[in-house]
Amino acid sequence: MTVLASSIPRFHLAMPVDDLAAARRFYGEVLGLAQGRSADTWVDWNLQGHQFVTHLAPARVRHAHNPVDGHDVPVPHFGLILTIPEFQKLADRLRAAGTEFVIEPYVRFEGQTGEQWTMFLLDPAGNALEFKAFADDSQVFAA
C-alpha cells in the first residue's frame, strides 16, 4: 500500500532555506526527491507521498539540542520512518554524497523498547532531518 492509498493522512511541511539552488541539489539530487511545483521563492517536493516545501527565508533561527540516548539531538527536526533496507540504502547514498552527519547512522535504544536505526543530518540551510527504521513496526509508539 502506498501513502496515497493509506487511511493515514499525508503531511504537509514547509521549512525555511536560505538558498533554493542548494535546496534543489540536496533534496532533488542527494535525497532523490521528485520536484513538484515551484516559484522564485519556494519548491514543492514529493517526500514519499507527503508534501514537503522549501521556502526561501534568508534570516533563520538556530537549533536547540536535546539529549537522547547519549547524543545531542537537534530540535526541531523532521524525517521519515523507513524500512531497514531503505534506511541502509539512504545512509549509503548520503555517505557517497559526502554528507556530514550530526549523528552517524546507528542503532538507538539497542535491546530496549523502541529499538531503532537512526541518523541525523542537516540540509544546506541548516534544517535538521532524522531518518529512522524499526525492525518491529509495533515499536514505533511503544512506551
N, CA, C and O atoms as CSV, one atom per row, in Angstrom:
chain,resi,resn,atom,element,x,y,z
A,1,MET,N,N,0.845,-1.179,0.000
A,1,MET,CA,C,0.000,0.000,0.000
A,1,MET,C,C,0.890,1.243,0.000
A,1,MET,O,O,1.864,1.303,0.751
A,2,THR,N,N,0.575,2.209,-0.814
A,2,THR,CA,C,1.323,3.458,-0.827
A,2,THR,C,C,0.674,4.448,0.131
A,2,THR,O,O,-0.461,4.262,0.569
A,3,VAL,N,N,1.418,5.504,0.447
A,3,VAL,CA,C,0.878,6.532,1.340
A,3,VAL,C,C,-0.352,7.197,0.713
A,3,VAL,O,O,-1.232,7.669,1.433
A,4,LEU,N,N,-0.419,7.238,-0.616
A,4,LEU,CA,C,-1.569,7.851,-1.280
A,4,LEU,C,C,-2.838,7.032,-1.063
A,4,LEU,O,O,-3.933,7.592,-1.002
A,5,ALA,N,N,-2.700,5.704,-0.947
A,5,ALA,CA,C,-3.850,4.825,-0.755
A,5,ALA,C,C,-4.113,4.547,0.725
A,5,ALA,O,O,-5.102,3.894,1.058
A,6,SER,N,N,-3.262,5.021,1.602
A,6,SER,CA,C,-3.363,4.740,3.025
A,6,SER,C,C,-4.465,5.573,3.674
A,6,SER,O,O,-4.787,6.670,3.218
A,7,SER,N,N,-5.037,5.023,4.754
A,7,SER,CA,C,-6.013,5.791,5.528
A,7,SER,C,C,-5.315,6.776,6.462
A,7,SER,O,O,-5.965,7.629,7.066
A,8,ILE,N,N,-3.988,6.658,6.582
A,8,ILE,CA,C,-3.226,7.602,7.400
A,8,ILE,C,C,-3.052,8.885,6.591
A,8,ILE,O,O,-2.606,8.830,5.445
A,9,PRO,N,N,-3.395,10.038,7.163
A,9,PRO,CA,C,-3.273,11.290,6.413
A,9,PRO,C,C,-1.825,11.596,6.030
A,9,PRO,O,O,-0.888,11.302,6.773
A,10,ARG,N,N,-1.675,12.188,4.864
A,10,ARG,CA,C,-0.365,12.647,4.427
A,10,ARG,C,C,-0.075,13.973,5.117
A,10,ARG,O,O,-0.996,14.733,5.414
A,11,PHE,N,N,1.195,14.254,5.371
A,11,PHE,CA,C,1.505,15.535,5.989
A,11,PHE,C,C,1.989,16.533,4.953
A,11,PHE,O,O,2.446,16.169,3.869
A,12,HIS,N,N,1.875,17.802,5.321
A,12,HIS,CA,C,2.430,18.923,4.572
A,12,HIS,C,C,3.345,19.647,5.546
A,12,HIS,O,O,2.931,19.985,6.655
A,13,LEU,N,N,4.581,19.886,5.139
A,13,LEU,CA,C,5.538,20.571,5.989
A,13,LEU,C,C,6.294,21.576,5.142
A,13,LEU,O,O,6.787,21.235,4.067
A,14,ALA,N,N,6.390,22.796,5.610
A,14,ALA,CA,C,7.157,23.839,4.932
A,14,ALA,C,C,8.328,24.224,5.826
A,14,ALA,O,O,8.152,24.489,7.015
A,15,MET,N,N,9.523,24.252,5.247
A,15,MET,CA,C,10.735,24.566,6.000
A,15,MET,C,C,11.487,25.702,5.324
A,15,MET,O,O,11.475,25.819,4.098
A,16,PRO,N,N,12.147,26.547,6.130
A,16,PRO,CA,C,12.925,27.651,5.566
A,16,PRO,C,C,14.265,27.175,5.022
A,16,PRO,O,O,14.907,26.297,5.599
A,17,VAL,N,N,14.676,27.763,3.911
A,17,VAL,CA,C,16.015,27.552,3.352
A,17,VAL,C,C,16.570,28.909,2.948
A,17,VAL,O,O,15.809,29.833,2.659
A,18,ASP,N,N,17.886,29.031,2.926
A,18,ASP,CA,C,18.476,30.313,2.554
A,18,ASP,C,C,19.043,30.317,1.138
A,18,ASP,O,O,19.580,31.328,0.686
A,19,ASP,N,N,18.924,29.175,0.428
A,19,ASP,CA,C,19.450,29.071,-0.932
A,19,ASP,C,C,18.643,27.993,-1.667
A,19,ASP,O,O,18.819,26.802,-1.408
A,20,LEU,N,N,17.761,28.408,-2.579
A,20,LEU,CA,C,16.910,27.437,-3.280
A,20,LEU,C,C,17.707,26.530,-4.213
A,20,LEU,O,O,17.345,25.367,-4.388
A,21,ALA,N,N,18.775,27.034,-4.810
A,21,ALA,CA,C,19.593,26.185,-5.686
A,21,ALA,C,C,20.242,25.067,-4.870
A,21,ALA,O,O,20.277,23.918,-5.311
A,22,ALA,N,N,20.751,25.396,-3.690
A,22,ALA,CA,C,21.340,24.374,-2.813
A,22,ALA,C,C,20.268,23.389,-2.354
A,22,ALA,O,O,20.530,22.190,-2.258
A,23,ALA,N,N,19.062,23.885,-2.072
A,23,ALA,CA,C,17.953,23.003,-1.680
A,23,ALA,C,C,17.601,22.058,-2.823
A,23,ALA,O,O,17.356,20.874,-2.594
A,24,ARG,N,N,17.571,22.575,-4.059
A,24,ARG,CA,C,17.277,21.718,-5.215
A,24,ARG,C,C,18.326,20.614,-5.374
A,24,ARG,O,O,17.986,19.466,-5.659
A,25,ARG,N,N,19.595,20.966,-5.190
A,25,ARG,CA,C,20.649,19.953,-5.296
A,25,ARG,C,C,20.494,18.904,-4.195
A,25,ARG,O,O,20.548,17.705,-4.468
A,26,PHE,N,N,20.304,19.350,-2.958
A,26,PHE,CA,C,20.237,18.419,-1.836
A,26,PHE,C,C,18.986,17.547,-1.902
A,26,PHE,O,O,19.088,16.320,-1.887
A,27,TYR,N,N,17.811,18.162,-1.973
A,27,TYR,CA,C,16.570,17.384,-1.946
A,27,TYR,C,C,16.330,16.635,-3.258
A,27,TYR,O,O,15.824,15.513,-3.250
A,28,GLY,N,N,16.690,17.251,-4.379
A,28,GLY,CA,C,16.469,16.610,-5.674
A,28,GLY,C,C,17.531,15.602,-6.055
A,28,GLY,O,O,17.209,14.509,-6.521
A,29,GLU,N,N,18.799,15.954,-5.862
A,29,GLU,CA,C,19.885,15.080,-6.308
A,29,GLU,C,C,20.388,14.149,-5.204
A,29,GLU,O,O,20.510,12.943,-5.421
A,30,VAL,N,N,20.675,14.688,-4.043
A,30,VAL,CA,C,21.232,13.854,-2.962
A,30,VAL,C,C,20.163,12.917,-2.400
A,30,VAL,O,O,20.378,11.707,-2.321
A,31,LEU,N,N,18.997,13.478,-2.003
A,31,LEU,CA,C,17.936,12.630,-1.462
A,31,LEU,C,C,17.096,11.973,-2.553
A,31,LEU,O,O,16.418,10.978,-2.292
A,32,GLY,N,N,17.130,12.510,-3.761
A,32,GLY,CA,C,16.406,11.897,-4.880
A,32,GLY,C,C,14.903,12.127,-4.858
A,32,GLY,O,O,14.152,11.300,-5.375
A,33,LEU,N,N,14.444,13.234,-4.270
A,33,LEU,CA,C,13.010,13.527,-4.227
A,33,LEU,C,C,12.558,14.131,-5.557
A,33,LEU,O,O,13.289,14.896,-6.184
A,34,ALA,N,N,11.357,13.780,-5.970
A,34,ALA,CA,C,10.783,14.377,-7.184
A,34,ALA,C,C,10.301,15.785,-6.856
A,34,ALA,O,O,9.653,16.018,-5.836
A,35,GLN,N,N,10.634,16.714,-7.744
A,35,GLN,CA,C,10.212,18.099,-7.560
A,35,GLN,C,C,8.836,18.304,-8.155
A,35,GLN,O,O,8.528,17.799,-9.235
A,36,GLY,N,N,8.020,19.045,-7.445
A,36,GLY,CA,C,6.695,19.411,-7.942
A,36,GLY,C,C,6.705,20.852,-8.410
A,36,GLY,O,O,7.662,21.314,-9.031
A,37,ARG,N,N,5.628,21.551,-8.105
A,37,ARG,CA,C,5.533,22.959,-8.493
A,37,ARG,C,C,6.602,23.777,-7.799
A,37,ARG,O,O,7.134,23.386,-6.760
A,38,SER,N,N,6.911,24.933,-8.398
A,38,SER,CA,C,7.885,25.823,-7.770
A,38,SER,C,C,7.660,27.250,-8.252
A,38,SER,O,O,6.955,27.494,-9.231
A,39,ALA,N,N,8.268,28.165,-7.550
A,39,ALA,CA,C,8.262,29.583,-7.915
A,39,ALA,C,C,9.647,30.118,-7.554
A,39,ALA,O,O,10.532,29.350,-7.176
A,40,ASP,N,N,9.834,31.418,-7.669
A,40,ASP,CA,C,11.133,32.008,-7.355
A,40,ASP,C,C,11.495,31.882,-5.881
A,40,ASP,O,O,12.670,31.981,-5.527
A,41,THR,N,N,10.503,31.663,-5.012
A,41,THR,CA,C,10.757,31.651,-3.574
A,41,THR,C,C,10.396,30.343,-2.871
A,41,THR,O,O,10.497,30.268,-1.646
A,42,TRP,N,N,9.979,29.313,-3.607
A,42,TRP,CA,C,9.632,28.038,-2.966
A,42,TRP,C,C,9.671,26.886,-3.966
A,42,TRP,O,O,9.585,27.089,-5.177
A,43,VAL,N,N,9.804,25.666,-3.428
A,43,VAL,CA,C,9.797,24.443,-4.234
A,43,VAL,C,C,9.025,23.368,-3.476
A,43,VAL,O,O,9.281,23.136,-2.294
A,44,ASP,N,N,8.072,22.707,-4.157
A,44,ASP,CA,C,7.367,21.543,-3.611
A,44,ASP,C,C,8.181,20.286,-3.897
A,44,ASP,O,O,8.762,20.146,-4.973
A,45,TRP,N,N,8.218,19.368,-2.922
A,45,TRP,CA,C,8.910,18.089,-3.080
A,45,TRP,C,C,7.976,16.962,-2.684
A,45,TRP,O,O,7.131,17.120,-1.802
A,46,ASN,N,N,8.137,15.810,-3.351
A,46,ASN,CA,C,7.384,14.616,-3.001
A,46,ASN,C,C,8.252,13.786,-2.058
A,46,ASN,O,O,9.198,13.129,-2.491
A,47,LEU,N,N,7.926,13.820,-0.785
A,47,LEU,CA,C,8.661,13.083,0.239
A,47,LEU,C,C,7.885,11.812,0.542
A,47,LEU,O,O,7.182,11.719,1.548
A,48,GLN,N,N,8.025,10.826,-0.353
A,48,GLN,CA,C,7.317,9.552,-0.286
A,48,GLN,C,C,5.809,9.756,-0.099
A,48,GLN,O,O,5.184,9.131,0.757
A,49,GLY,N,N,5.246,10.639,-0.914
A,49,GLY,CA,C,3.804,10.874,-0.899
A,49,GLY,C,C,3.377,12.016,-0.001
A,49,GLY,O,O,2.212,12.410,-0.019
A,50,HIS,N,N,4.295,12.553,0.783
A,50,HIS,CA,C,3.992,13.694,1.641
A,50,HIS,C,C,4.479,14.960,0.943
A,50,HIS,O,O,5.462,14.927,0.202
A,51,GLN,N,N,3.795,16.069,1.179
A,51,GLN,CA,C,4.176,17.327,0.536
A,51,GLN,C,C,5.125,18.099,1.444
A,51,GLN,O,O,4.741,18.580,2.510
A,52,PHE,N,N,6.358,18.204,1.000
A,52,PHE,CA,C,7.397,18.937,1.707
A,52,PHE,C,C,7.763,20.137,0.843
A,52,PHE,O,O,8.015,19.987,-0.353
A,53,VAL,N,N,7.794,21.321,1.436
A,53,VAL,CA,C,8.043,22.545,0.681
A,53,VAL,C,C,9.225,23.291,1.290
A,53,VAL,O,O,9.279,23.504,2.501
A,54,THR,N,N,10.169,23.684,0.440
A,54,THR,CA,C,11.266,24.542,0.886
A,54,THR,C,C,10.933,25.970,0.479
A,54,THR,O,O,10.686,26.251,-0.693
A,55,HIS,N,N,10.930,26.869,1.460
A,55,HIS,CA,C,10.612,28.282,1.249
A,55,HIS,C,C,11.862,29.118,1.499
A,55,HIS,O,O,12.551,28.938,2.504
A,56,LEU,N,N,12.146,30.027,0.584
A,56,LEU,CA,C,13.282,30.921,0.736
A,56,LEU,C,C,13.046,31.841,1.936
A,56,LEU,O,O,12.071,32.590,1.975
A,57,ALA,N,N,13.953,31.772,2.910
A,57,ALA,CA,C,13.857,32.581,4.129
A,57,ALA,C,C,15.281,32.833,4.614
A,57,ALA,O,O,15.781,32.106,5.473
A,58,PRO,N,N,15.941,33.862,4.066
A,58,PRO,CA,C,17.354,34.080,4.372
A,58,PRO,C,C,17.678,34.251,5.861
A,58,PRO,O,O,18.750,33.832,6.295
A,59,ALA,N,N,16.795,34.848,6.645
A,59,ALA,CA,C,17.036,35.001,8.083
A,59,ALA,C,C,16.344,33.852,8.812
A,59,ALA,O,O,15.139,33.650,8.655
A,60,ARG,N,N,17.102,33.101,9.607
A,60,ARG,CA,C,16.509,31.937,10.255
A,60,ARG,C,C,16.987,31.788,11.688
A,60,ARG,O,O,18.022,32.334,12.072
A,61,VAL,N,N,16.230,31.051,12.466
A,61,VAL,CA,C,16.543,30.771,13.860
A,61,VAL,C,C,17.432,29.533,13.945
A,61,VAL,O,O,17.251,28.591,13.174
A,62,ARG,N,N,18.366,29.526,14.850
A,62,ARG,CA,C,19.246,28.371,15.038
A,62,ARG,C,C,18.564,27.298,15.881
A,62,ARG,O,O,17.568,27.564,16.553
A,63,HIS,N,N,19.105,26.092,15.838
A,63,HIS,CA,C,18.540,24.931,16.524
A,63,HIS,C,C,18.895,24.893,18.004
A,63,HIS,O,O,19.917,25.421,18.444
A,64,ALA,N,N,18.024,24.255,18.739
A,64,ALA,CA,C,18.319,23.838,20.105
A,64,ALA,C,C,18.701,22.364,20.028
A,64,ALA,O,O,18.566,21.741,18.975
A,65,HIS,N,N,19.171,21.811,21.130
A,65,HIS,CA,C,19.517,20.394,21.187
A,65,HIS,C,C,18.915,19.783,22.437
A,65,HIS,O,O,18.730,20.460,23.448
A,66,ASN,N,N,18.611,18.488,22.354
A,66,ASN,CA,C,18.024,17.762,23.464
A,66,ASN,C,C,18.757,16.423,23.572
A,66,ASN,O,O,18.918,15.737,22.563
A,67,PRO,N,N,19.206,16.033,24.773
A,67,PRO,CA,C,19.923,14.754,24.885
A,67,PRO,C,C,18.985,13.553,24.757
A,67,PRO,O,O,17.970,13.468,25.447
A,68,VAL,N,N,19.343,12.622,23.858
A,68,VAL,CA,C,18.607,11.375,23.670
A,68,VAL,C,C,19.637,10.264,23.454
A,68,VAL,O,O,20.446,10.337,22.530
A,69,ASP,N,N,19.607,9.255,24.293
A,69,ASP,CA,C,20.469,8.087,24.145
A,69,ASP,C,C,21.939,8.482,23.984
A,69,ASP,O,O,22.656,7.899,23.171
A,70,GLY,N,N,22.384,9.478,24.763
A,70,GLY,CA,C,23.780,9.879,24.744
A,70,GLY,C,C,24.189,10.776,23.590
A,70,GLY,O,O,25.380,11.024,23.402
A,71,HIS,N,N,23.227,11.271,22.806
A,71,HIS,CA,C,23.522,12.163,21.675
A,71,HIS,C,C,22.758,13.470,21.838
A,71,HIS,O,O,21.680,13.496,22.432
A,72,ASP,N,N,23.318,14.554,21.310
A,72,ASP,CA,C,22.623,15.839,21.289
A,72,ASP,C,C,21.779,15.902,20.026
A,72,ASP,O,O,22.300,16.132,18.935
A,73,VAL,N,N,20.472,15.698,20.177
A,73,VAL,CA,C,19.540,15.669,19.050
A,73,VAL,C,C,19.101,17.092,18.716
A,73,VAL,O,O,18.612,17.805,19.592
A,74,PRO,N,N,19.269,17.520,17.449
A,74,PRO,CA,C,18.843,18.866,17.068
A,74,PRO,C,C,17.313,18.985,17.045
A,74,PRO,O,O,16.611,18.083,16.588
A,75,VAL,N,N,16.820,20.115,17.548
A,75,VAL,CA,C,15.390,20.394,17.590
A,75,VAL,C,C,15.189,21.793,17.022
A,75,VAL,O,O,15.894,22.715,17.433
A,76,PRO,N,N,14.259,21.985,16.097
A,76,PRO,CA,C,13.338,20.999,15.541
A,76,PRO,C,C,14.027,20.127,14.497
A,76,PRO,O,O,15.102,20.458,13.996
A,77,HIS,N,N,13.384,19.011,14.183
A,77,HIS,CA,C,13.836,18.153,13.097
A,77,HIS,C,C,12.621,17.422,12.532
A,77,HIS,O,O,11.558,17.388,13.151
A,78,PHE,N,N,12.796,16.837,11.350
A,78,PHE,CA,C,11.732,16.057,10.718
A,78,PHE,C,C,12.387,14.975,9.887
A,78,PHE,O,O,13.601,14.986,9.685
A,79,GLY,N,N,11.579,14.033,9.404
A,79,GLY,CA,C,12.117,12.978,8.561
A,79,GLY,C,C,11.095,11.900,8.308
A,79,GLY,O,O,9.891,12.133,8.405
A,80,LEU,N,N,11.580,10.718,7.985
A,80,LEU,CA,C,10.712,9.594,7.660
A,80,LEU,C,C,11.109,8.364,8.455
A,80,LEU,O,O,12.263,8.206,8.854
A,81,ILE,N,N,10.127,7.493,8.680
A,81,ILE,CA,C,10.391,6.159,9.208
A,81,ILE,C,C,10.419,5.234,7.998
A,81,ILE,O,O,9.424,5.094,7.288
A,82,LEU,N,N,11.557,4.610,7.774
A,82,LEU,CA,C,11.787,3.766,6.610
A,82,LEU,C,C,11.887,2.307,7.045
A,82,LEU,O,O,11.915,2.007,8.238
A,83,THR,N,N,11.939,1.414,6.079
A,83,THR,CA,C,12.306,0.030,6.387
A,83,THR,C,C,13.816,0.013,6.611
A,83,THR,O,O,14.509,0.952,6.218
A,84,ILE,N,N,14.324,-1.030,7.230
A,84,ILE,CA,C,15.768,-1.102,7.462
A,84,ILE,C,C,16.548,-1.124,6.143
A,84,ILE,O,O,17.558,-0.429,6.039
A,85,PRO,N,N,16.120,-1.896,5.125
A,85,PRO,CA,C,16.856,-1.823,3.846
A,85,PRO,C,C,16.822,-0.414,3.220
A,85,PRO,O,O,17.826,0.041,2.675
A,86,GLU,N,N,15.674,0.272,3.298
A,86,GLU,CA,C,15.595,1.642,2.768
A,86,GLU,C,C,16.513,2.576,3.553
A,86,GLU,O,O,17.178,3.437,2.975
A,87,PHE,N,N,16.544,2.397,4.873
A,87,PHE,CA,C,17.408,3.204,5.736
A,87,PHE,C,C,18.872,3.017,5.338
A,87,PHE,O,O,19.603,3.991,5.159
A,88,GLN,N,N,19.295,1.754,5.199
A,88,GLN,CA,C,20.689,1.468,4.848
A,88,GLN,C,C,21.039,2.020,3.464
A,88,GLN,O,O,22.132,2.548,3.258
A,89,LYS,N,N,20.108,1.895,2.526
A,89,LYS,CA,C,20.336,2.421,1.168
A,89,LYS,C,C,20.492,3.944,1.209
A,89,LYS,O,O,21.374,4.495,0.550
A,90,LEU,N,N,19.637,4.625,1.982
A,90,LEU,CA,C,19.739,6.080,2.100
A,90,LEU,C,C,21.039,6.472,2.799
A,90,LEU,O,O,21.698,7.421,2.376
A,91,ALA,N,N,21.414,5.767,3.849
A,91,ALA,CA,C,22.669,6.066,4.547
A,91,ALA,C,C,23.850,5.936,3.580
A,91,ALA,O,O,24.746,6.780,3.580
A,92,ASP,N,N,23.853,4.891,2.764
A,92,ASP,CA,C,24.916,4.714,1.763
A,92,ASP,C,C,24.914,5.858,0.757
A,92,ASP,O,O,25.971,6.370,0.388
A,93,ARG,N,N,23.718,6.259,0.312
A,93,ARG,CA,C,23.594,7.350,-0.651
A,93,ARG,C,C,24.123,8.662,-0.057
A,93,ARG,O,O,24.817,9.421,-0.732
A,94,LEU,N,N,23.790,8.915,1.196
A,94,LEU,CA,C,24.252,10.130,1.865
A,94,LEU,C,C,25.763,10.113,2.056
A,94,LEU,O,O,26.427,11.129,1.849
A,95,ARG,N,N,26.307,8.971,2.446
A,95,ARG,CA,C,27.770,8.857,2.587
A,95,ARG,C,C,28.455,9.101,1.243
A,95,ARG,O,O,29.456,9.814,1.179
A,96,ALA,N,N,27.921,8.513,0.169
A,96,ALA,CA,C,28.503,8.685,-1.165
A,96,ALA,C,C,28.472,10.141,-1.609
A,96,ALA,O,O,29.326,10.579,-2.379
A,97,ALA,N,N,27.483,10.892,-1.118
A,97,ALA,CA,C,27.380,12.309,-1.467
A,97,ALA,C,C,28.260,13.184,-0.577
A,97,ALA,O,O,28.294,14.403,-0.745
A,98,GLY,N,N,28.972,12.568,0.370
A,98,GLY,CA,C,29.859,13.328,1.250
A,98,GLY,C,C,29.140,14.032,2.384
A,98,GLY,O,O,29.660,14.998,2.942
A,99,THR,N,N,27.967,13.568,2.728
A,99,THR,CA,C,27.175,14.191,3.788
A,99,THR,C,C,27.880,14.077,5.133
A,99,THR,O,O,28.384,13.014,5.493
A,100,GLU,N,N,27.910,15.188,5.873
A,100,GLU,CA,C,28.407,15.171,7.250
A,100,GLU,C,C,27.206,14.951,8.149
A,100,GLU,O,O,26.258,15.737,8.123
A,101,PHE,N,N,27.235,13.906,8.934
A,101,PHE,CA,C,26.123,13.595,9.823
A,101,PHE,C,C,26.264,14.347,11.142
A,101,PHE,O,O,27.365,14.496,11.672
A,102,VAL,N,N,25.133,14.818,11.664
A,102,VAL,CA,C,25.088,15.357,13.024
A,102,VAL,C,C,25.204,14.174,13.984
A,102,VAL,O,O,25.940,14.232,14.968
A,103,ILE,N,N,24.470,13.106,13.686
A,103,ILE,CA,C,24.567,11.838,14.405
A,103,ILE,C,C,24.659,10.746,13.339
A,103,ILE,O,O,23.726,10.542,12.563
A,104,GLU,N,N,25.784,10.055,13.314
A,104,GLU,CA,C,26.017,8.978,12.342
A,104,GLU,C,C,24.945,7.895,12.481
A,104,GLU,O,O,24.400,7.713,13.570
A,105,PRO,N,N,24.635,7.178,11.409
A,105,PRO,CA,C,23.676,6.071,11.500
A,105,PRO,C,C,24.113,5.057,12.565
A,105,PRO,O,O,25.255,4.599,12.579
A,106,TYR,N,N,23.180,4.726,13.446
A,106,TYR,CA,C,23.454,3.735,14.489
A,106,TYR,C,C,22.139,3.195,15.028
A,106,TYR,O,O,21.069,3.710,14.702
A,107,VAL,N,N,22.221,2.151,15.857
A,107,VAL,CA,C,21.032,1.581,16.493
A,107,VAL,C,C,20.844,2.264,17.848
A,107,VAL,O,O,21.688,2.154,18.737
A,108,ARG,N,N,19.729,2.965,17.987
A,108,ARG,CA,C,19.384,3.658,19.228
A,108,ARG,C,C,18.535,2.728,20.096
A,108,ARG,O,O,17.735,1.945,19.583
A,109,PHE,N,N,18.714,2.822,21.398
A,109,PHE,CA,C,17.961,2.008,22.371
A,109,PHE,C,C,18.152,0.517,22.099
A,109,PHE,O,O,17.214,-0.270,22.228
A,110,GLU,N,N,19.356,0.140,21.727
A,110,GLU,CA,C,19.621,-1.257,21.368
A,110,GLU,C,C,19.229,-2.203,22.508
A,110,GLU,O,O,19.623,-2.015,23.659
A,111,GLY,N,N,18.441,-3.227,22.152
A,111,GLY,CA,C,17.987,-4.217,23.118
A,111,GLY,C,C,16.888,-3.734,24.049
A,111,GLY,O,O,16.514,-4.440,24.985
A,112,GLN,N,N,16.363,-2.529,23.798
A,112,GLN,CA,C,15.333,-1.947,24.655
A,112,GLN,C,C,14.051,-1.718,23.857
A,112,GLN,O,O,14.032,-1.856,22.634
A,113,THR,N,N,12.983,-1.365,24.571
A,113,THR,CA,C,11.745,-0.976,23.915
A,113,THR,C,C,12.030,0.206,22.987
A,113,THR,O,O,12.713,1.153,23.374
A,114,GLY,N,N,11.511,0.147,21.778
A,114,GLY,CA,C,11.703,1.233,20.822
A,114,GLY,C,C,13.018,1.190,20.070
A,114,GLY,O,O,13.419,2.185,19.467
A,115,GLU,N,N,13.707,0.032,20.096
A,115,GLU,CA,C,14.973,-0.078,19.357
A,115,GLU,C,C,14.769,0.352,17.908
A,115,GLU,O,O,13.791,-0.034,17.267
A,116,GLN,N,N,15.706,1.158,17.399
A,116,GLN,CA,C,15.567,1.723,16.054
A,116,GLN,C,C,16.917,2.133,15.495
A,116,GLN,O,O,17.827,2.509,16.234
A,117,TRP,N,N,17.028,2.054,14.180
A,117,TRP,CA,C,18.139,2.684,13.473
A,117,TRP,C,C,17.790,4.163,13.356
A,117,TRP,O,O,16.628,4.507,13.142
A,118,THR,N,N,18.776,5.038,13.493
A,118,THR,CA,C,18.526,6.465,13.331
A,118,THR,C,C,19.770,7.155,12.789
A,118,THR,O,O,20.889,6.671,12.966
A,119,MET,N,N,19.566,8.282,12.132
A,119,MET,CA,C,20.658,9.152,11.689
A,119,MET,C,C,20.109,10.564,11.575
A,119,MET,O,O,18.945,10.766,11.230
A,120,PHE,N,N,20.957,11.532,11.869
A,120,PHE,CA,C,20.601,12.947,11.770
A,120,PHE,C,C,21.591,13.650,10.864
A,120,PHE,O,O,22.787,13.360,10.885
A,121,LEU,N,N,21.081,14.577,10.069
A,121,LEU,CA,C,21.908,15.384,9.189
A,121,LEU,C,C,21.238,16.734,8.995
A,121,LEU,O,O,20.075,16.916,9.355
A,122,LEU,N,N,21.965,17.663,8.435
A,122,LEU,CA,C,21.434,18.989,8.131
A,122,LEU,C,C,21.359,19.173,6.628
A,122,LEU,O,O,22.236,18.718,5.893
A,123,ASP,N,N,20.300,19.849,6.170
A,123,ASP,CA,C,20.253,20.225,4.762
A,123,ASP,C,C,21.148,21.450,4.578
A,123,ASP,O,O,21.674,21.958,5.568
A,124,PRO,N,N,21.343,21.942,3.363
A,124,PRO,CA,C,22.250,23.081,3.159
A,124,PRO,C,C,21.843,24.345,3.910
A,124,PRO,O,O,22.689,25.207,4.147
A,125,ALA,N,N,20.564,24.481,4.294
A,125,ALA,CA,C,20.113,25.660,5.037
A,125,ALA,C,C,20.199,25.453,6.543
A,125,ALA,O,O,19.871,26.362,7.306
A,126,GLY,N,N,20.630,24.280,6.984
A,126,GLY,CA,C,20.750,24.014,8.411
A,126,GLY,C,C,19.535,23.371,9.046
A,126,GLY,O,O,19.496,23.218,10.267
A,127,ASN,N,N,18.526,22.982,8.245
A,127,ASN,CA,C,17.370,22.269,8.786
A,127,ASN,C,C,17.784,20.844,9.136
A,127,ASN,O,O,18.431,20.164,8.340
A,128,ALA,N,N,17.407,20.400,10.325
A,128,ALA,CA,C,17.785,19.063,10.780
A,128,ALA,C,C,16.784,18.026,10.286
A,128,ALA,O,O,15.573,18.233,10.360
A,129,LEU,N,N,17.303,16.909,9.781
A,129,LEU,CA,C,16.490,15.783,9.329
A,129,LEU,C,C,16.893,14.535,10.113
A,129,LEU,O,O,18.073,14.302,10.377
A,130,GLU,N,N,15.893,13.742,10.475
A,130,GLU,CA,C,16.150,12.438,11.084
A,130,GLU,C,C,15.457,11.390,10.234
A,130,GLU,O,O,14.282,11.526,9.892
A,131,PHE,N,N,16.193,10.348,9.899
A,131,PHE,CA,C,15.615,9.184,9.243
A,131,PHE,C,C,15.823,8.023,10.197
A,131,PHE,O,O,16.887,7.877,10.797
A,132,LYS,N,N,14.777,7.186,10.330
A,132,LYS,CA,C,14.866,6.063,11.265
A,132,LYS,C,C,14.209,4.842,10.677
A,132,LYS,O,O,13.473,4.925,9.694
A,133,ALA,N,N,14.484,3.692,11.295
A,133,ALA,CA,C,13.904,2.425,10.857
A,133,ALA,C,C,13.777,1.502,12.063
A,133,ALA,O,O,14.660,1.449,12.919
A,134,PHE,N,N,12.673,0.782,12.113
A,134,PHE,CA,C,12.406,-0.178,13.180
A,134,PHE,C,C,12.358,-1.572,12.584
A,134,PHE,O,O,11.766,-1.772,11.523
A,135,ALA,N,N,12.978,-2.545,13.257
A,135,ALA,CA,C,12.842,-3.939,12.835
A,135,ALA,C,C,11.432,-4.420,13.096
A,135,ALA,O,O,10.943,-5.320,12.413
A,136,ASP,N,N,10.769,-3.823,14.090
A,136,ASP,CA,C,9.417,-4.195,14.503
A,136,ASP,C,C,8.576,-2.926,14.551
A,136,ASP,O,O,8.727,-2.118,15.467
A,137,ASP,N,N,7.689,-2.744,13.569
A,137,ASP,CA,C,6.869,-1.525,13.498
A,137,ASP,C,C,5.991,-1.319,14.727
A,137,ASP,O,O,5.566,-0.192,14.981
A,138,SER,N,N,5.704,-2.367,15.497
A,138,SER,CA,C,4.902,-2.184,16.707
A,138,SER,C,C,5.665,-1.378,17.751
A,138,SER,O,O,5.076,-0.932,18.736
A,139,GLN,N,N,6.966,-1.184,17.551
A,139,GLN,CA,C,7.781,-0.421,18.495
A,139,GLN,C,C,7.786,1.082,18.225
A,139,GLN,O,O,8.332,1.844,19.024
A,140,VAL,N,N,7.180,1.531,17.099
A,140,VAL,CA,C,7.202,2.956,16.751
A,140,VAL,C,C,6.625,3.810,17.865
A,140,VAL,O,O,7.195,4.854,18.185
A,141,PHE,N,N,5.513,3.404,18.469
A,141,PHE,CA,C,4.878,4.168,19.536
A,141,PHE,C,C,4.926,3.442,20.875
A,141,PHE,O,O,4.164,3.775,21.783
A,142,ALA,N,N,5.816,2.450,21.015
A,142,ALA,CA,C,5.893,1.676,22.256
A,142,ALA,C,C,6.336,2.569,23.408
A,142,ALA,O,O,7.146,3.479,23.232
A,143,ALA,N,N,5.797,2.294,24.580
A,143,ALA,CA,C,6.150,3.078,25.777
A,143,ALA,C,C,7.076,2.296,26.665
A,143,ALA,O,O,7.482,2.788,27.718
